[in-house]
């Protein structure tokens, strides 16, 4: 399949979400502008890492441009819900951030995951131009969604399935 470039400038909505039961959820990154709805498959860890990197990026931006108004992350849960249809364009392999000084917009770049047969092909890319507040709200929401998954074992740090959990650190003993 040929590579495609998607450019949504500016987005009117930017969100993440998950569909499926804990342990089998699929995470999505979704953006909308006046013309199109763009949905990408993303990993839970990418959502969590993006949230940390956005906080770091905004802090650096605040230091570099102290006169910019602070970004807020106020959102309503209903406004962050994924929109139908969920028809992903590609699976995200790389995320990047940039800043457009002229328009005061952040740019979230999502590149398609590369596979072994992508040697002679350029991967698809999506660019979402958004406000600092839109991206910060999306990241806070994304962390909230990620934390709604399976509980983590306090002993070994692995997720606990609904059917139970064999903890390798229990050495066969129950607490």
LONUFI-468222 format. One line per 8 residues: number of its first residue (from 1); their letters; for each residue x, y, z of N, C-alpha, C, O, CB. Coordinates in nm, 2 decimals, always signed. Glycine has a CB too. Layout:
% LONUFI-468222
NUM	a	X:Y:Z:X:Y:Z:X:Y:Z:X:Y:Z:X:Y:Z | ...;
This chain:
% LONUFI-468222
1	xxxxxxxx	+0.09:-0.12:+0.00:+0.00:+0.00:+0.00:+0.09:+0.12:+0.00:+0.19:+0.13:+0.08:-0.10:+0.00:+0.12 | +0.06:+0.22:-0.08:+0.14:+0.34:-0.09:+0.13:+0.43:+0.04:+0.03:+0.42:+0.11:+0.11:+0.43:-0.21 | +0.24:+0.50:+0.07:+0.24:+0.59:+0.18:+0.14:+0.70:+0.16:+0.13:+0.75:+0.04:+0.38:+0.64:+0.21 | +0.08:+0.75:+0.26:-0.01:+0.86:+0.26:+0.02:+0.96:+0.36:+0.07:+0.93:+0.47:-0.16:+0.82:+0.27 | +0.01:+1.09:+0.33:+0.03:+1.20:+0.43:-0.11:+1.26:+0.46:-0.19:+1.29:+0.37:+0.12:+1.31:+0.37 | -0.13:+1.27:+0.59:-0.26:+1.33:+0.64:-0.22:+1.45:+0.72:-0.13:+1.45:+0.81:-0.34:+1.23:+0.73 | -0.28:+1.56:+0.69:-0.26:+1.69:+0.76:-0.39:+1.75:+0.81:-0.47:+1.79:+0.72:-0.18:+1.79:+0.67 | -0.40:+1.76:+0.94:-0.52:+1.82:+0.99:-0.48:+1.95:+1.06:-0.42:+1.94:+1.17:-0.60:+1.72:+1.09;
9	xxxxxxxx	-0.51:+2.06:+1.00:-0.46:+2.19:+1.06:-0.57:+2.29:+1.04:-0.62:+2.33:+0.94:-0.34:+2.24:+0.98 | -0.62:+2.34:+1.16:-0.60:+2.28:+1.29:-0.71:+2.18:+1.32:-0.81:+2.17:+1.25:-0.61:+2.40:+1.40 | -0.68:+2.10:+1.43:-0.78:+2.00:+1.47:-0.89:+2.07:+1.56:-0.86:+2.17:+1.63:-0.71:+1.89:+1.55 | -1.01:+2.02:+1.55:-1.11:+2.07:+1.64:-1.13:+1.98:+1.75:-1.19:+2.01:+1.86:-1.25:+2.09:+1.56 | -1.08:+1.85:+1.74:-1.09:+1.76:+1.85:-0.96:+1.67:+1.84:-0.92:+1.63:+1.73:-1.22:+1.67:+1.84 | -0.91:+1.63:+1.95:-0.79:+1.54:+1.96:-0.81:+1.46:+2.09:-0.83:+1.51:+2.20:-0.66:+1.62:+1.97 | -0.81:+1.33:+2.07:-0.84:+1.24:+2.19:-0.77:+1.11:+2.17:-0.72:+1.07:+2.06:-0.99:+1.22:+2.20 | -0.77:+1.03:+2.28:-0.73:+0.89:+2.28:-0.84:+0.81:+2.34:-0.92:+0.87:+2.41:-0.59:+0.87:+2.35;
17	xxxxxxxx	-0.84:+0.69:+2.32:-0.94:+0.60:+2.38:-0.91:+0.46:+2.36:-0.81:+0.42:+2.29:-1.08:+0.63:+2.32 | -0.98:+0.37:+2.43:-0.96:+0.23:+2.42:-1.09:+0.16:+2.40:-1.19:+0.20:+2.46:-0.88:+0.18:+2.54 | -1.09:+0.05:+2.33:-1.21:-0.03:+2.31:-1.17:-0.18:+2.34:-1.07:-0.23:+2.30:-1.26:-0.02:+2.16 | -1.26:-0.24:+2.42:-1.23:-0.38:+2.45:-1.22:-0.40:+2.60:-1.21:-0.30:+2.68:-1.11:-0.44:+2.38 | -1.22:-0.52:+2.65:-1.21:-0.55:+2.79:-1.06:-0.53:+2.84:-0.97:-0.55:+2.76:-1.26:-0.69:+2.83 | -1.04:-0.50:+2.97:-0.90:-0.49:+3.02:-0.82:-0.61:+2.99:-0.87:-0.72:+3.00:-0.90:-0.46:+3.17 | -0.70:-0.59:+2.94:-0.62:-0.70:+2.90:-0.62:-0.73:+2.75:-0.53:-0.78:+2.69:-0.65:-0.82:+2.97 | -0.73:-0.68:+2.69:-0.75:-0.70:+2.54:-0.80:-0.58:+2.47:-0.86:-0.58:+2.37:-0.85:-0.82:+2.51;
25	xxxxxxxx	-0.76:-0.46:+2.53:-0.81:-0.34:+2.47:-0.72:-0.29:+2.36:-0.60:-0.33:+2.36:-0.81:-0.23:+2.58 | -0.78:-0.22:+2.26:-0.70:-0.16:+2.15:-0.71:-0.01:+2.18:-0.82:+0.04:+2.20:-0.76:-0.20:+2.01 | -0.60:+0.05:+2.18:-0.59:+0.20:+2.20:-0.59:+0.27:+2.07:-0.53:+0.23:+1.97:-0.47:+0.24:+2.28 | -0.66:+0.39:+2.07:-0.67:+0.47:+1.94:-0.63:+0.61:+1.97:-0.65:+0.67:+2.08:-0.81:+0.46:+1.89 | -0.57:+0.68:+1.87:-0.55:+0.82:+1.87:-0.64:+0.87:+1.76:-0.64:+0.82:+1.65:-0.39:+0.86:+1.85 | -0.72:+0.98:+1.80:-0.82:+1.02:+1.70:-0.82:+1.18:+1.70:-0.81:+1.24:+1.80:-0.96:+0.97:+1.74 | -0.83:+1.23:+1.57:-0.83:+1.37:+1.55:-0.94:+1.41:+1.45:-0.97:+1.33:+1.36:-0.69:+1.43:+1.51 | -0.99:+1.52:+1.46:-1.09:+1.57:+1.37:-1.06:+1.72:+1.33:-1.02:+1.80:+1.42:-1.24:+1.56:+1.43;
33	xxxxxxxx	-1.08:+1.75:+1.21:-1.08:+1.89:+1.17:-1.21:+1.92:+1.10:-1.31:+1.84:+1.12:-0.96:+1.92:+1.07 | -1.23:+2.03:+1.03:-1.36:+2.06:+0.96:-1.40:+1.96:+0.86:-1.52:+1.95:+0.83:-1.35:+2.20:+0.90 | -1.30:+1.89:+0.80:-1.33:+1.80:+0.69:-1.33:+1.65:+0.72:-1.41:+1.58:+0.67:-1.23:+1.83:+0.58 | -1.23:+1.61:+0.80:-1.22:+1.46:+0.82:-1.20:+1.42:+0.96:-1.16:+1.50:+1.05:-1.10:+1.42:+0.73 | -1.23:+1.29:+0.98:-1.20:+1.23:+1.11:-1.09:+1.13:+1.08:-1.09:+1.05:+0.99:-1.33:+1.15:+1.17 | -0.98:+1.13:+1.16:-0.86:+1.05:+1.14:-0.84:+0.96:+1.27:-0.84:+1.02:+1.38:-0.73:+1.13:+1.12 | -0.84:+0.83:+1.25:-0.82:+0.74:+1.36:-0.69:+0.66:+1.34:-0.67:+0.61:+1.23:-0.94:+0.65:+1.39 | -0.61:+0.64:+1.44:-0.49:+0.56:+1.43:-0.48:+0.46:+1.55:-0.54:+0.50:+1.65:-0.36:+0.65:+1.43;
41	xxxxxxxx	-0.42:+0.35:+1.53:-0.40:+0.25:+1.64:-0.27:+0.29:+1.71:-0.17:+0.32:+1.64:-0.40:+0.10:+1.59 | -0.28:+0.29:+1.84:-0.16:+0.33:+1.92:-0.15:+0.24:+2.04:-0.25:+0.18:+2.08:-0.17:+0.48:+1.97 | -0.03:+0.22:+2.09:-0.01:+0.13:+2.20:-0.03:+0.21:+2.33:-0.01:+0.33:+2.34:+0.13:+0.07:+2.20 | -0.08:+0.14:+2.43:-0.10:+0.20:+2.57:+0.03:+0.27:+2.62:+0.02:+0.38:+2.67:-0.14:+0.09:+2.67 | +0.14:+0.20:+2.60:+0.27:+0.26:+2.65:+0.30:+0.39:+2.57:+0.36:+0.48:+2.62:+0.38:+0.16:+2.63 | +0.26:+0.40:+2.44:+0.28:+0.52:+2.36:+0.20:+0.63:+2.42:+0.24:+0.75:+2.42:+0.25:+0.49:+2.22 | +0.08:+0.60:+2.46:-0.01:+0.70:+2.52:+0.06:+0.76:+2.65:+0.06:+0.88:+2.67:-0.15:+0.65:+2.55 | +0.10:+0.67:+2.73:+0.16:+0.70:+2.86:+0.29:+0.78:+2.84:+0.32:+0.88:+2.91:+0.19:+0.58:+2.94;
49	xxxxxxxx	+0.38:+0.74:+2.75:+0.50:+0.81:+2.72:+0.48:+0.95:+2.66:+0.54:+1.04:+2.69:+0.59:+0.72:+2.63 | +0.38:+0.95:+2.57:+0.34:+1.08:+2.51:+0.30:+1.18:+2.61:+0.34:+1.30:+2.61:+0.23:+1.06:+2.41 | +0.22:+1.14:+2.71:+0.18:+1.23:+2.82:+0.30:+1.29:+2.89:+0.31:+1.40:+2.92:+0.09:+1.16:+2.92 | +0.40:+1.20:+2.92:+0.52:+1.25:+3.00:+0.60:+1.34:+2.91:+0.65:+1.44:+2.96:+0.61:+1.13:+3.04 | +0.62:+1.31:+2.78:+0.70:+1.39:+2.69:+0.63:+1.53:+2.66:+0.70:+1.63:+2.65:+0.72:+1.32:+2.56 | +0.50:+1.53:+2.65:+0.42:+1.65:+2.63:+0.45:+1.75:+2.75:+0.47:+1.87:+2.73:+0.27:+1.63:+2.61 | +0.44:+1.69:+2.87:+0.46:+1.78:+2.99:+0.60:+1.84:+2.99:+0.62:+1.95:+3.02:+0.44:+1.69:+3.12 | +0.70:+1.76:+2.95:+0.84:+1.80:+2.94:+0.85:+1.91:+2.83:+0.92:+2.01:+2.85:+0.93:+1.68:+2.91;
57	xxxxxxxx	+0.79:+1.88:+2.71:+0.80:+1.97:+2.60:+0.73:+2.11:+2.63:+0.79:+2.21:+2.60:+0.73:+1.91:+2.48 | +0.62:+2.10:+2.70:+0.55:+2.23:+2.74:+0.63:+2.31:+2.84:+0.63:+2.43:+2.84:+0.41:+2.20:+2.79 | +0.70:+2.24:+2.93:+0.78:+2.30:+3.03:+0.90:+2.38:+2.96:+0.93:+2.49:+2.99:+0.84:+2.20:+3.13 | +0.96:+2.31:+2.86:+1.07:+2.37:+2.79:+1.02:+2.49:+2.71:+1.09:+2.59:+2.69:+1.14:+2.27:+2.69 | +0.90:+2.48:+2.65:+0.84:+2.58:+2.57:+0.81:+2.70:+2.66:+0.83:+2.82:+2.62:+0.71:+2.54:+2.50 | +0.76:+2.68:+2.79:+0.73:+2.79:+2.88:+0.86:+2.86:+2.92:+0.86:+2.99:+2.93:+0.67:+2.73:+3.01 | +0.97:+2.79:+2.93:+1.10:+2.85:+2.96:+1.15:+2.94:+2.84:+1.20:+3.05:+2.86:+1.21:+2.75:+3.00 | +1.13:+2.88:+2.72:+1.18:+2.95:+2.60:+1.09:+3.07:+2.57:+1.14:+3.18:+2.52:+1.18:+2.86:+2.48;
65	xxxxxxxx	+0.96:+3.06:+2.59:+0.86:+3.17:+2.55:+0.78:+3.20:+2.67:+0.66:+3.16:+2.68:+0.78:+3.12:+2.43 | +0.83:+3.27:+2.77:+0.76:+3.29:+2.90:+0.63:+3.37:+2.89:+0.55:+3.37:+2.98:+0.85:+3.35:+3.00 | +0.62:+3.45:+2.78:+0.50:+3.53:+2.76:+0.38:+3.45:+2.71:+0.27:+3.51:+2.71:+0.53:+3.64:+2.67 | +0.39:+3.33:+2.67:+0.28:+3.25:+2.62:+0.18:+3.22:+2.74:+0.23:+3.19:+2.85:+0.33:+3.12:+2.56 | +0.05:+3.23:+2.72:-0.04:+3.19:+2.82:-0.02:+3.04:+2.86:+0.01:+2.96:+2.77:-0.19:+3.22:+2.78 | -0.05:+3.01:+2.98:-0.03:+2.87:+3.02:-0.14:+2.78:+2.96:-0.26:+2.82:+2.94:-0.04:+2.86:+3.17 | -0.11:+2.66:+2.93:-0.20:+2.56:+2.87:-0.28:+2.50:+2.99:-0.23:+2.48:+3.10:-0.13:+2.45:+2.79 | -0.41:+2.48:+2.96:-0.49:+2.41:+3.07:-0.54:+2.28:+3.01:-0.53:+2.25:+2.89:-0.62:+2.50:+3.10;
73	xxxxxxxx	-0.58:+2.19:+3.10:-0.63:+2.06:+3.05:-0.77:+2.03:+3.10:-0.80:+1.92:+3.14:-0.54:+1.95:+3.10 | -0.85:+2.13:+3.10:-0.99:+2.11:+3.14:-1.06:+2.04:+3.02:-1.05:+2.08:+2.91:-1.06:+2.25:+3.17 | -1.13:+1.93:+3.06:-1.21:+1.86:+2.96:-1.33:+1.79:+3.02:-1.32:+1.76:+3.14:-1.12:+1.76:+2.88 | -1.43:+1.76:+2.94:-1.54:+1.68:+2.99:-1.53:+1.55:+2.93:-1.49:+1.53:+2.81:-1.68:+1.75:+2.95 | -1.55:+1.44:+3.01:-1.53:+1.31:+2.96:-1.61:+1.28:+2.83:-1.56:+1.21:+2.74:-1.58:+1.21:+3.07 | -1.73:+1.33:+2.82:-1.81:+1.31:+2.70:-1.75:+1.37:+2.58:-1.77:+1.32:+2.47:-1.95:+1.36:+2.72 | -1.68:+1.48:+2.60:-1.61:+1.54:+2.48:-1.49:+1.47:+2.44:-1.44:+1.49:+2.32:-1.57:+1.68:+2.52 | -1.43:+1.38:+2.52:-1.31:+1.30:+2.49:-1.34:+1.16:+2.43:-1.25:+1.09:+2.39:-1.23:+1.29:+2.61;
81	xxxxxxxx	-1.47:+1.13:+2.42:-1.51:+1.00:+2.37:-1.47:+0.98:+2.22:-1.47:+1.08:+2.15:-1.66:+0.97:+2.38 | -1.43:+0.86:+2.18:-1.40:+0.83:+2.04:-1.52:+0.85:+1.96:-1.63:+0.81:+2.01:-1.33:+0.69:+2.03 | -1.51:+0.89:+1.84:-1.62:+0.91:+1.75:-1.62:+0.79:+1.65:-1.52:+0.73:+1.62:-1.61:+1.04:+1.67 | -1.74:+0.75:+1.61:-1.76:+0.65:+1.51:-1.76:+0.71:+1.37:-1.79:+0.83:+1.36:-1.90:+0.57:+1.53 | -1.71:+0.65:+1.27:-1.67:+0.51:+1.27:-1.52:+0.50:+1.32:-1.44:+0.59:+1.29:-1.68:+0.45:+1.13 | -1.49:+0.39:+1.38:-1.35:+0.36:+1.42:-1.29:+0.28:+1.30:-1.30:+0.16:+1.29:-1.34:+0.28:+1.56 | -1.22:+0.36:+1.22:-1.16:+0.30:+1.09:-1.02:+0.35:+1.09:-0.99:+0.44:+1.02:-1.24:+0.34:+0.97 | -0.93:+0.28:+1.16:-0.79:+0.32:+1.16:-0.72:+0.32:+1.03:-0.73:+0.23:+0.95:-0.71:+0.24:+1.26;
89	xxxxxxxx	-0.64:+0.43:+1.01:-0.56:+0.44:+0.88:-0.44:+0.36:+0.89:-0.40:+0.30:+0.79:-0.53:+0.59:+0.86 | -0.38:+0.36:+1.01:-0.25:+0.28:+1.03:-0.22:+0.26:+1.17:-0.28:+0.33:+1.26:-0.14:+0.34:+0.95 | -0.12:+0.18:+1.20:-0.07:+0.16:+1.34:+0.05:+0.25:+1.36:+0.14:+0.25:+1.28:-0.04:+0.01:+1.37 | +0.05:+0.32:+1.47:+0.16:+0.42:+1.50:+0.28:+0.35:+1.54:+0.28:+0.26:+1.63:+0.11:+0.52:+1.60 | +0.39:+0.38:+1.48:+0.52:+0.33:+1.52:+0.61:+0.43:+1.59:+0.70:+0.40:+1.66:+0.59:+0.27:+1.40 | +0.59:+0.56:+1.55:+0.67:+0.67:+1.60:+0.58:+0.79:+1.62:+0.50:+0.82:+1.54:+0.79:+0.70:+1.50 | +0.61:+0.86:+1.73:+0.54:+0.99:+1.76:+0.64:+1.10:+1.78:+0.75:+1.08:+1.84:+0.45:+0.98:+1.89 | +0.61:+1.22:+1.73:+0.70:+1.33:+1.74:+0.62:+1.45:+1.77:+0.51:+1.46:+1.75:+0.79:+1.35:+1.62;
97	xxxxxxxx	+0.69:+1.55:+1.83:+0.63:+1.68:+1.87:+0.71:+1.79:+1.80:+0.83:+1.79:+1.79:+0.62:+1.70:+2.02 | +0.64:+1.90:+1.77:+0.70:+2.02:+1.72:+0.61:+2.14:+1.76:+0.50:+2.12:+1.81:+0.72:+2.01:+1.56 | +0.67:+2.26:+1.73:+0.59:+2.38:+1.77:+0.60:+2.48:+1.65:+0.71:+2.50:+1.60:+0.65:+2.44:+1.90 | +0.49:+2.53:+1.61:+0.48:+2.63:+1.51:+0.46:+2.77:+1.58:+0.36:+2.80:+1.62:+0.36:+2.60:+1.41 | +0.58:+2.84:+1.58:+0.58:+2.97:+1.65:+0.48:+3.07:+1.59:+0.41:+3.14:+1.66:+0.72:+3.03:+1.65 | +0.47:+3.07:+1.46:+0.39:+3.17:+1.39:+0.24:+3.15:+1.42:+0.17:+3.25:+1.44:+0.40:+3.15:+1.24 | +0.19:+3.03:+1.43:+0.04:+3.01:+1.46:+0.02:+2.97:+1.61:-0.10:+2.95:+1.65:-0.01:+2.90:+1.37 | +0.13:+2.96:+1.69:+0.12:+2.91:+1.83:+0.04:+2.78:+1.83:-0.06:+2.76:+1.91:+0.05:+3.01:+1.91;
105	xxxxxxxx	+0.08:+2.68:+1.75:+0.02:+2.55:+1.75:+0.13:+2.44:+1.77:+0.24:+2.46:+1.72:-0.06:+2.52:+1.62 | +0.10:+2.34:+1.84:+0.18:+2.22:+1.85:+0.15:+2.13:+1.74:+0.04:+2.13:+1.68:+0.17:+2.15:+1.99 | +0.25:+2.06:+1.69:+0.23:+1.96:+1.59:+0.27:+1.82:+1.64:+0.38:+1.79:+1.68:+0.32:+1.99:+1.46 | +0.17:+1.74:+1.64:+0.18:+1.60:+1.68:+0.20:+1.52:+1.55:+0.11:+1.51:+1.47:+0.06:+1.54:+1.77 | +0.31:+1.45:+1.54:+0.34:+1.38:+1.42:+0.34:+1.23:+1.45:+0.40:+1.18:+1.55:+0.48:+1.41:+1.36 | +0.26:+1.15:+1.38:+0.25:+1.01:+1.40:+0.29:+0.94:+1.27:+0.23:+0.96:+1.16:+0.10:+0.97:+1.44 | +0.39:+0.85:+1.28:+0.44:+0.78:+1.16:+0.39:+0.63:+1.18:+0.39:+0.58:+1.29:+0.59:+0.79:+1.15 | +0.36:+0.57:+1.06:+0.32:+0.43:+1.06:+0.43:+0.34:+1.10:+0.55:+0.37:+1.08:+0.27:+0.40:+0.92;
113	xxxxxxxx	+0.40:+0.24:+1.17:+0.50:+0.14:+1.21:+0.56:+0.07:+1.09:+0.49:+0.04:+0.99:+0.43:+0.03:+1.31 | +0.69:+0.06:+1.09:+0.75:+0.00:+0.98:+0.76:-0.16:+0.99:+0.78:-0.21:+1.10:+0.90:+0.05:+0.96 | +0.73:-0.23:+0.89:+0.73:-0.37:+0.89:+0.85:-0.42:+0.80:+0.91:-0.34:+0.73:+0.60:-0.43:+0.84 | +0.88:-0.55:+0.80:+0.99:-0.60:+0.73:+0.97:-0.58:+0.58:+1.07:-0.57:+0.51:+1.00:-0.75:+0.75 | +0.85:-0.58:+0.53:+0.83:-0.56:+0.38:+0.82:-0.41:+0.34:+0.78:-0.38:+0.23:+0.71:-0.63:+0.33 | +0.86:-0.32:+0.43:+0.85:-0.17:+0.40:+0.99:-0.12:+0.35:+1.01:+0.00:+0.35:+0.81:-0.10:+0.53 | +1.08:-0.21:+0.32:+1.21:-0.17:+0.28:+1.21:-0.06:+0.16:+1.28:+0.03:+0.17:+1.29:-0.29:+0.23 | +1.13:-0.09:+0.06:+1.13:+0.01:-0.05:+1.01:+0.10:-0.05:+0.98:+0.16:-0.15:+1.14:-0.07:-0.18;
121	xxxxxxxx	+0.95:+0.11:+0.06:+0.83:+0.20:+0.07:+0.84:+0.30:+0.19:+0.90:+0.27:+0.29:+0.71:+0.11:+0.09 | +0.80:+0.42:+0.16:+0.79:+0.52:+0.27:+0.66:+0.50:+0.35:+0.56:+0.47:+0.29:+0.80:+0.66:+0.21 | +0.67:+0.51:+0.48:+0.55:+0.48:+0.56:+0.46:+0.61:+0.56:+0.51:+0.72:+0.54:+0.59:+0.44:+0.70 | +0.34:+0.58:+0.60:+0.24:+0.69:+0.61:+0.27:+0.78:+0.73:+0.33:+0.73:+0.82:+0.10:+0.64:+0.61 | +0.22:+0.90:+0.72:+0.24:+1.00:+0.83:+0.12:+1.08:+0.85:+0.05:+1.12:+0.75:+0.37:+1.08:+0.81 | +0.08:+1.11:+0.97:-0.03:+1.20:+1.01:+0.03:+1.32:+1.09:+0.10:+1.29:+1.19:-0.14:+1.13:+1.08 | -0.01:+1.44:+1.06:+0.03:+1.55:+1.13:-0.10:+1.62:+1.18:-0.19:+1.66:+1.11:+0.12:+1.65:+1.05 | -0.10:+1.64:+1.32:-0.21:+1.71:+1.38:-0.16:+1.84:+1.44:-0.08:+1.84:+1.54:-0.28:+1.62:+1.49;
129	xxxxxxxx	-0.21:+1.95:+1.39:-0.18:+2.08:+1.45:-0.29:+2.11:+1.55:-0.41:+2.11:+1.52:-0.17:+2.20:+1.34 | -0.24:+2.14:+1.68:-0.34:+2.16:+1.79:-0.29:+2.26:+1.88:-0.17:+2.30:+1.88:-0.36:+2.02:+1.86 | -0.38:+2.31:+1.97:-0.34:+2.41:+2.07:-0.26:+2.33:+2.18:-0.28:+2.21:+2.19:-0.46:+2.48:+2.13 | -0.19:+2.40:+2.26:-0.12:+2.34:+2.37:-0.22:+2.28:+2.47:-0.20:+2.17:+2.52:-0.03:+2.44:+2.44 | -0.33:+2.35:+2.49:-0.44:+2.30:+2.58:-0.50:+2.17:+2.53:-0.53:+2.08:+2.60:-0.54:+2.40:+2.60 | -0.53:+2.16:+2.39:-0.59:+2.04:+2.33:-0.50:+1.92:+2.36:-0.54:+1.81:+2.39:-0.61:+2.06:+2.18 | -0.37:+1.94:+2.33:-0.27:+1.83:+2.35:-0.26:+1.79:+2.49:-0.25:+1.67:+2.53:-0.14:+1.86:+2.29 | -0.25:+1.89:+2.58:-0.24:+1.86:+2.73:-0.37:+1.78:+2.78:-0.35:+1.69:+2.85:-0.22:+1.99:+2.81;
137	xxxxxxxx	-0.48:+1.83:+2.73:-0.61:+1.76:+2.77:-0.61:+1.62:+2.72:-0.65:+1.52:+2.79:-0.73:+1.84:+2.72 | -0.57:+1.60:+2.59:-0.57:+1.46:+2.54:-0.47:+1.37:+2.62:-0.51:+1.26:+2.65:-0.52:+1.47:+2.39 | -0.36:+1.42:+2.66:-0.26:+1.34:+2.74:-0.32:+1.31:+2.87:-0.30:+1.19:+2.92:-0.13:+1.42:+2.75 | -0.38:+1.40:+2.94:-0.44:+1.37:+3.07:-0.55:+1.27:+3.06:-0.56:+1.18:+3.14:-0.49:+1.50:+3.14 | -0.63:+1.29:+2.96:-0.74:+1.19:+2.93:-0.68:+1.05:+2.90:-0.73:+0.95:+2.95:-0.83:+1.24:+2.82 | -0.57:+1.05:+2.82:-0.51:+0.92:+2.78:-0.45:+0.85:+2.90:-0.47:+0.72:+2.90:-0.40:+0.95:+2.68 | -0.39:+0.92:+2.99:-0.34:+0.85:+3.11:-0.46:+0.80:+3.20:-0.45:+0.69:+3.25:-0.26:+0.95:+3.20 | -0.57:+0.87:+3.20:-0.68:+0.82:+3.28:-0.74:+0.70:+3.21:-0.77:+0.60:+3.28:-0.79:+0.93:+3.28;
145	xxxxxxxx	-0.75:+0.69:+3.08:-0.80:+0.57:+3.01:-0.70:+0.46:+3.03:-0.74:+0.34:+3.06:-0.81:+0.60:+2.86 | -0.57:+0.48:+3.02:-0.47:+0.38:+3.04:-0.48:+0.32:+3.18:-0.46:+0.20:+3.20:-0.33:+0.43:+3.02 | -0.51:+0.40:+3.28:-0.52:+0.35:+3.42:-0.64:+0.28:+3.45:-0.66:+0.22:+3.56:-0.51:+0.47:+3.51 | -0.74:+0.27:+3.36:-0.86:+0.20:+3.37:-0.85:+0.05:+3.34:-0.94:-0.03:+3.34:-0.97:+0.26:+3.29 | -0.73:+0.01:+3.31:-0.70:-0.13:+3.27:-0.69:-0.22:+3.39:-0.75:-0.19:+3.50:-0.57:-0.14:+3.19 | -0.62:-0.33:+3.37:-0.61:-0.43:+3.48:-0.53:-0.38:+3.59:-0.43:-0.30:+3.57:-0.54:-0.56:+3.43 | -0.56:-0.42:+3.72:-0.48:-0.37:+3.83:-0.34:-0.44:+3.82:-0.32:-0.54:+3.76:-0.54:-0.41:+3.97 | -0.24:-0.37:+3.88:-0.10:-0.42:+3.88:-0.07:-0.49:+4.01:-0.10:-0.44:+4.12:+0.00:-0.30:+3.86;
153	xxxxxxxx	+0.00:-0.61:+4.00:+0.04:-0.68:+4.12:+0.14:-0.60:+4.20:+0.24:-0.56:+4.14:+0.09:-0.82:+4.08 | +0.12:-0.58:+4.32:+0.22:-0.51:+4.41:+0.35:-0.58:+4.43:+0.45:-0.53:+4.47:+0.16:-0.47:+4.54 | +0.34:-0.71:+4.41:+0.46:-0.80:+4.43:+0.56:-0.80:+4.31:+0.68:-0.78:+4.33:+0.41:-0.94:+4.46 | +0.50:-0.82:+4.19:+0.59:-0.84:+4.07:+0.57:-0.73:+3.97:+0.66:-0.72:+3.88:+0.56:-0.98:+4.01 | +0.47:-0.65:+3.98:+0.45:-0.54:+3.88:+0.38:-0.58:+3.76:+0.37:-0.50:+3.66:+0.58:-0.49:+3.85 | +0.34:-0.71:+3.75:+0.27:-0.75:+3.63:+0.12:-0.73:+3.64:+0.07:-0.73:+3.76:+0.30:-0.90:+3.60 | +0.04:-0.72:+3.53:-0.10:-0.70:+3.54:-0.17:-0.83:+3.60:-0.13:-0.94:+3.57:-0.16:-0.67:+3.40 | -0.28:-0.80:+3.67:-0.36:-0.91:+3.73:-0.48:-0.93:+3.64:-0.56:-0.84:+3.62:-0.40:-0.88:+3.87;
161	xxxxxxxx	-0.49:-1.05:+3.58:-0.61:-1.08:+3.49:-0.73:-1.11:+3.58:-0.72:-1.14:+3.70:-0.58:-1.21:+3.41 | -0.85:-1.09:+3.52:-0.97:-1.11:+3.59:-0.99:-1.26:+3.64:-1.05:-1.28:+3.74:-1.09:-1.08:+3.50 | -0.92:-1.35:+3.57:-0.93:-1.49:+3.61:-0.83:-1.52:+3.73:-0.83:-1.63:+3.79:-0.89:-1.58:+3.50 | -0.74:-1.43:+3.76:-0.64:-1.45:+3.87:-0.51:-1.42:+3.81:-0.49:-1.37:+3.70:-0.65:-1.60:+3.92 | -0.41:-1.45:+3.90:-0.27:-1.41:+3.86:-0.17:-1.50:+3.93:-0.18:-1.53:+4.05:-0.24:-1.26:+3.91 | -0.08:-1.56:+3.85:+0.03:-1.63:+3.91:+0.14:-1.54:+3.92:+0.20:-1.49:+3.82:+0.07:-1.76:+3.82 | +0.18:-1.51:+4.04:+0.29:-1.42:+4.07:+0.42:-1.49:+4.08:+0.44:-1.58:+4.17:+0.26:-1.33:+4.20 | +0.52:-1.47:+3.99:+0.64:-1.54:+3.99:+0.72:-1.51:+4.12:+0.81:-1.59:+4.16:+0.73:-1.50:+3.87;
169	xxxxxxx	+0.69:-1.40:+4.19:+0.77:-1.36:+4.31:+0.71:-1.43:+4.43:+0.77:-1.42:+4.54:+0.77:-1.22:+4.33 | +0.59:-1.50:+4.42:+0.53:-1.56:+4.54:+0.60:-1.70:+4.56:+0.58:-1.75:+4.67:+0.38:-1.58:+4.52 | +0.67:-1.75:+4.47:+0.74:-1.87:+4.49:+0.65:-1.99:+4.52:+0.68:-2.08:+4.60:+0.85:-1.86:+4.59 | +0.53:-1.98:+4.46:+0.43:-2.08:+4.49:+0.35:-2.07:+4.61:+0.27:-2.16:+4.64:+0.50:-2.21:+4.49 | +0.37:-1.96:+4.69:+0.30:-1.94:+4.82:+0.20:-1.83:+4.80:+0.22:-1.74:+4.73:+0.40:-1.91:+4.93 | +0.08:-1.85:+4.87:-0.02:-1.75:+4.87:+0.00:-1.66:+4.99:+0.05:-1.70:+5.09:-0.16:-1.81:+4.87 | -0.04:-1.54:+4.97:-0.03:-1.44:+5.08:-0.15:-1.46:+5.18:-0.16:-1.39:+5.28:-0.02:-1.30:+5.03;
